[in-house]
Structure formats: C-alpha cells, structure tokens
Amino acid sequence: MEELIQRIVAATGIDEATARQAIGLILGFLKKHAPEGPVGDLLRAIPGGDEAIAQGAADGGGGLMGALGGMLGGLGGAAGSAGGLMALAGQLKDQGLDTDQIKTVGKQIFEFGGEQIGPERVKEIARGIPGLSQMVGSA
C-alpha cells in the first residue's frame, strides 16, 4: 500500500492522507461493481486494501453524492455501475481531487495492480464497468 500511495503522491501532488482516501474509495467501488474474481485478486495483492476501503467509506462515502451513488448502485447492471462511477467521481472531488488527479489516481492503481496480478486481470476489471476503461486508459 505504501508504495502505491507514494506513486500517487508523486504523480498527482496530493498528500498521503488524501491518496489513501482516494485509494479506499476507488477500491471500494471496484469491490462493489467489478467482476468478483479479478477484484479479489487485486485486493489480495494490495496490502491494506480492505482497510483502505473501510477507511474510505468512513471518511468519504457520505454526503449527497454518496447517497446518489448508493441509490444508482442499487439499480444493478450497467446503469448502476455507471451511476456509481459518477458518484465515485463526486466523492473524490469532495476529497479535493480535480478531474486530472482522479484519472491519474485511477491509472496508478491500475498500473500497480497490473504489476501485481497481471495486465489481463486488470483489464477484466476495467471491462466489467462501463466507462471505467476510458477513464483510466485500460482496454
């Protein structure tokens, strides 16, 4: 986890606490919406990933955008994950990240994940969520 945090800090200029929150929010979203097998592999490959999810939910999962994401996420299917992706972006913006930083954090998580579980498994995650591959640059 610390290596991933440092990569994100270096790439975005955000502080470590914000990087940790962003990782937790993104991993939590992936855990909820992406294919279970590849995401499980990713979470096992990132030490402290589950703890970051719990912390991200506690610190950044609330507010109107969080409620909207919960409602849309509950719809299931493509509409739910796409709505959840918009809510995730709102939560990350609430943490102080701009659009470019959000994309960079996502790319860093996917690059790190690709090094840990292989690029094809990471692509399975991205393909499982409509709009995600365009956002993080995975195919």
C-alpha positions in Angstrom: 0.0 0.0 0.0 2.8 2.4 0.9 4.4 2.0 -2.5 1.1 2.8 -4.2 0.5 5.8 -2.0 3.9 7.2 -2.8 3.4 6.7 -6.6 0.1 8.6 -6.4 1.6 11.4 -4.3 4.4 11.7 -6.8 2.1 11.6 -9.8 -0.6 14.0 -8.5 0.9 16.2 -5.8 -1.8 15.3 -3.3 -0.9 14.4 0.3 -0.6 10.9 1.6 -3.9 11.0 3.6 -5.8 12.1 0.5 -4.1 9.5 -1.6 -5.1 6.8 1.0 -8.7 8.0 1.0 -8.8 8.0 -2.8 -7.4 4.5 -3.0 -10.0 3.4 -0.5 -12.9 5.0 -2.3 -11.8 3.5 -5.7 -11.1 0.1 -4.3 -14.4 0.1 -2.6 -16.2 1.0 -5.8 -14.3 -1.8 -7.7 -15.2 -4.3 -5.0 -18.9 -3.4 -5.3 -19.1 -3.1 -9.1 -16.3 -5.1 -10.9 -16.1 -8.8 -11.5 -15.5 -10.6 -8.2 -12.6 -12.8 -9.2 -10.2 -10.2 -10.6 -11.1 -7.7 -7.9 -10.5 -10.2 -5.2 -7.1 -10.9 -6.8 -6.4 -7.1 -6.8 -7.4 -6.6 -3.2 -5.2 -9.5 -2.1 -2.3 -8.0 -4.0 -2.6 -4.6 -2.3 -1.6 -5.0 1.4 -4.0 -2.9 3.4 -6.5 -2.6 0.6 -9.5 -3.8 2.7 -8.6 -1.4 5.5 -8.3 1.4 3.0 -11.8 0.6 1.7 -13.2 0.7 5.2 -11.4 4.0 5.9 -12.5 5.5 2.6 -16.1 4.6 3.3 -15.9 6.1 6.8 -14.2 9.3 5.6 -15.5 9.9 2.1 -18.6 7.8 1.5 -21.2 10.1 2.8 -23.0 13.2 1.5 -25.4 13.7 -1.3 -23.1 12.1 -3.9 -22.6 9.1 -1.7 -26.3 8.7 -1.3 -26.9 9.1 -5.0 -24.2 6.5 -5.7 -25.9 4.2 -3.3 -29.3 4.6 -5.0 -27.9 4.2 -8.5 -25.6 1.4 -7.5 -28.6 -0.4 -6.1 -30.2 -0.5 -9.6 -27.6 -3.1 -10.7 -26.3 -3.8 -14.1 -24.6 -1.2 -16.4 -26.8 1.6 -15.2 -25.9 1.0 -11.6 -22.1 0.9 -12.1 -22.2 3.8 -14.5 -24.1 5.9 -11.9 -21.8 4.6 -9.2 -18.8 5.8 -11.3 -20.3 9.3 -11.4 -20.9 9.2 -7.7 -17.3 8.0 -7.1 -16.0 11.0 -9.1 -18.1 13.2 -6.9 -16.8 11.6 -3.7 -13.2 12.0 -5.0 -13.9 15.7 -5.9 -15.3 16.1 -2.3 -11.8 15.0 -1.1 -10.2 17.8 -3.1 -9.2 16.0 -6.3 -9.6 17.5 -9.7 -10.6 15.5 -12.8 -7.0 15.1 -13.9 -5.9 13.9 -10.4 -8.8 11.4 -10.3 -7.8 9.9 -13.7 -4.1 9.8 -12.5 -5.0 8.0 -9.3 -7.1 5.5 -11.2 -4.3 4.9 -13.7 -1.8 4.5 -10.9 -4.0 1.9 -9.1 -4.4 0.0 -12.4 -0.7 0.2 -13.3 0.2 -1.0 -9.8 -2.5 -3.7 -10.0 -1.2 -4.9 -13.4 2.3 -5.3 -11.9 0.8 -7.4 -9.1 -1.9 -9.6 -10.8 -1.1 -9.1 -14.4 -2.4 -6.7 -17.0 -5.0 -9.1 -18.3 -6.7 -9.4 -14.9 -6.7 -5.6 -14.5 -8.3 -5.3 -18.0 -11.0 -7.7 -16.9 -11.8 -5.3 -14.0 -11.9 -2.3 -16.3 -14.1 -4.1 -18.9 -16.5 -5.1 -16.2 -17.6 -1.5 -15.5 -18.9 0.6 -18.4 -16.9 3.8 -18.8 -14.1 2.8 -16.5 -11.6 1.8 -19.2 -11.9 5.1 -20.9 -11.4 6.9 -17.6 -8.2 5.0 -16.6 -6.9 4.3 -20.0 -7.2 0.5 -19.9 -8.7 -1.6 -22.7 
